[in-house]
Amino acid sequence: MPRDPLVLGFDTSAAHCAAALLCGERVLARAEEDMGRGQAERLMPMLEELLSEAGVTWSDLGAIGVGVGPGNFTGIRIAVSAARGLAMSLGIPAVGVSSFEALAEGRDGPVLAIVAAPRGMSYMQLLGDHATGPDLVEGLAVPAQMRAPGLTCIGAQAEEAAQNLGASAAAPAHPLAVAIARVALARRNDRPARPAPLYLRAADAAPAADQPPVILDDA
């Protein structure tokens, strides 16, 4: 078993299934597949493939990082349910990581993290000094409290947002699943709360054709 902790990070909060396996900060294996549906069937085989590629087993893992959104309701619940179940069975911590935290990972200074939302809206959060809570806004209407000197915009329509604000834009420092695993690595010893979906909008009235998995309490 490697000396540095092995951390598995994964995300199904949008039209993808993404995963990465880190040994310390070194990426051992990662995969990302675009898919509008089918994440529930693909996630566990993808994780098994990463472990096999790295020559390790589930029992070697030291922590799990999981994307908690915001994003697709069903997709988020798939990943969060998997992370909770794996953490419980393996006796290791599971760390919930928001899409905003993943976008800002590895960047210094204030970061405006932007995630595309339905109907032309955006999820936003200011991270770094004077961080704010996340919000759902019309288009790229950045709330006043999220504007800061030296701001860097990262994520959906970052270039346009930066132009509107007179700020700079940058790409994420790490692929999504790698960033999630890195955040989990840093927080694994902090007694993290069980991962929970981050929802910033009400569910659509029409139910999904495929029902999301139920998240069971382990109390």
C-alpha positions in Angstrom: 0.0 0.0 0.0 1.4 3.4 -0.9 2.7 5.6 2.0 0.8 8.7 0.8 -3.0 8.4 1.3 -5.1 7.1 -1.6 -8.1 9.3 -2.3 -10.8 8.5 -4.8 -12.8 11.5 -6.1 -15.8 11.3 -8.4 -18.7 13.4 -9.7 -22.0 12.9 -11.7 -23.5 16.3 -11.1 -23.9 17.1 -14.8 -24.0 15.2 -18.1 -20.8 13.2 -17.3 -19.3 10.6 -15.1 -15.9 11.6 -13.9 -13.5 10.0 -11.4 -9.8 10.3 -10.3 -7.6 8.3 -8.0 -4.8 10.2 -6.2 -1.8 9.1 -4.1 -1.1 12.2 -2.1 -1.3 14.9 -4.8 -0.1 12.6 -7.6 -2.8 11.4 -10.1 -2.6 7.7 -10.5 -5.6 7.3 -12.8 -8.5 9.3 -14.0 -11.5 9.0 -16.4 -14.3 11.2 -17.6 -17.1 10.2 -20.0 -19.9 12.5 -21.3 -23.3 11.0 -20.8 -26.8 12.5 -20.5 -28.0 9.5 -18.5 -26.7 6.1 -17.3 -24.3 7.4 -14.6 -25.9 5.1 -12.0 -24.9 2.1 -14.1 -21.5 3.4 -15.2 -20.1 5.0 -11.9 -19.1 1.8 -10.0 -17.5 0.0 -13.0 -15.5 3.2 -13.7 -14.2 3.3 -10.1 -13.3 -0.4 -10.3 -11.4 0.3 -13.5 -9.4 3.1 -11.9 -8.4 1.0 -8.9 -7.4 -1.9 -11.2 -5.4 0.5 -13.4 -3.5 1.7 -10.3 -3.0 -1.8 -8.9 -4.8 -1.1 -5.7 -8.0 -2.3 -4.0 -10.9 -0.7 -2.2 -9.3 -1.5 1.2 -6.3 0.7 0.3 -8.3 3.8 0.1 -7.9 6.5 2.8 -10.7 8.8 1.8 -13.4 9.6 -0.7 -14.3 12.9 -2.3 -17.6 13.4 -4.0 -19.1 16.3 -6.0 -22.2 17.6 -4.3 -23.3 20.1 -7.0 -25.1 22.2 -7.7 -26.3 20.5 -10.8 -28.6 17.7 -11.9 -30.7 16.5 -9.0 -30.6 12.8 -9.9 -26.9 12.9 -10.9 -25.9 14.4 -7.6 -27.9 11.9 -5.6 -26.2 9.0 -7.5 -22.7 10.1 -6.5 -23.6 11.1 -2.9 -25.3 7.8 -2.3 -22.3 5.9 -3.7 -19.9 7.9 -1.5 -21.9 7.4 1.7 -22.2 3.7 1.1 -18.5 3.2 0.2 -17.4 5.3 3.2 -19.6 3.3 5.6 -18.5 0.0 4.3 -14.8 0.9 4.2 -14.7 2.8 7.4 -13.1 5.9 5.8 -14.2 9.5 5.6 -16.2 10.8 2.7 -15.8 14.5 1.9 -18.5 16.5 0.0 -17.0 19.0 -2.4 -19.1 21.6 -4.2 -18.5 22.4 -7.9 -17.5 25.9 -6.7 -14.7 24.5 -4.5 -13.5 22.2 -7.3 -13.3 25.1 -9.7 -11.3 27.3 -7.3 -9.0 24.5 -6.1 -5.3 25.4 -6.8 -6.0 29.1 -7.4 -4.9 32.0 -5.2 -6.8 35.1 -4.5 -10.6 35.7 -4.7 -12.3 33.5 -7.2 -15.7 33.8 -8.6 -16.8 30.3 -9.5 -19.6 30.0 -12.0 -21.6 26.9 -12.8 -24.2 26.8 -15.6 -27.8 26.5 -14.5 -30.9 25.7 -16.4 -32.9 28.3 -18.3 -30.0 30.7 -18.9 -29.3 31.1 -15.2 -26.0 30.7 -13.3 -24.9 29.3 -10.0 -22.2 31.5 -8.4 -20.0 31.7 -5.3 -17.1 34.0 -4.3 -14.3 32.0 -2.7 -11.2 33.2 -0.9 -11.1 36.4 1.2 -14.6 37.7 2.0 -16.2 34.5 0.6 -19.9 34.4 0.2 -22.5 31.7 0.2 -23.6 30.3 -3.2 -26.4 31.8 -5.1 -28.6 31.3 -8.2 -28.7 34.4 -10.5 -30.1 35.5 -13.8 -27.6 35.1 -16.6 -24.3 36.6 -15.4 -25.8 39.2 -13.1 -23.0 39.0 -10.4 -24.3 40.1 -7.0 -22.5 43.1 -5.5 -21.2 41.1 -2.6 -19.4 38.7 -5.0 -17.4 41.5 -6.6 -13.8 41.9 -5.2 -10.5 43.5 -6.3 -8.2 41.1 -8.0 -11.1 38.8 -8.9 -10.6 35.8 -11.1 -13.6 34.2 -12.8 -13.5 30.5 -13.4 -16.2 28.2 -14.9 -19.1 28.7 -17.3 -18.9 31.9 -19.4 -15.9 33.0 -17.3 -14.5 35.2 -20.0 -17.8 37.1 -20.5 -18.2 37.5 -16.7 -14.7 38.8 -16.4 -15.2 41.4 -19.2 -18.4 42.6 -17.5 -16.6 43.0 -14.2 -13.3 44.3 -15.4 -11.7 41.1 -13.8 -9.5 38.3 -15.2 -10.6 34.9 -16.3 -8.8 31.5 -16.0 -9.4 27.9 -16.6 -9.7 25.5 -13.7 -6.3 24.4 -12.4 -7.3 20.8 -12.3 -9.8 18.5 -14.0 -13.0 18.2 -12.0 -12.6 14.8 -10.3 -8.9 15.6 -9.6 -9.9 18.8 -7.9 -12.5 17.0 -5.8 -10.0 14.4 -4.7 -7.5 17.2 -3.8 -10.0 19.0 -1.6 -10.9 15.7 0.1 -7.2 15.0 0.7 -6.9 18.3 2.5 -10.0 17.8 4.6 -10.0 14.1 5.3 -8.8 14.5 8.9 -11.3 17.3 9.8 -14.1 14.9 10.8 -16.2 16.0 7.7 -19.9 15.8 7.8 -21.5 13.2 5.6 -21.8 14.4 2.0 -25.2 16.0 1.2 -26.5 17.3 -2.1 -26.1 21.1 -2.6 -29.4 22.2 -4.2 -29.9 25.9 -5.1 -33.2 25.7 -6.9 -36.5 23.9 -6.5 -37.0 20.7 -8.4 -38.9 20.9 -11.7 -42.5 19.9 -11.4 -42.3 17.0 -13.8 -40.6 13.9 -12.2 -37.7 12.3 -13.9 -38.4 9.1 -15.8 -35.7 7.3 -13.7 -36.2 7.8 -10.0 -33.1 8.8 -8.1 -31.6 6.4 -5.5 -32.7 7.0 -2.0 -30.1 8.3 0.4 -30.4 6.3 3.6 -29.4 7.5 7.0 -26.8 5.3 8.7 -27.9 6.4 12.2 
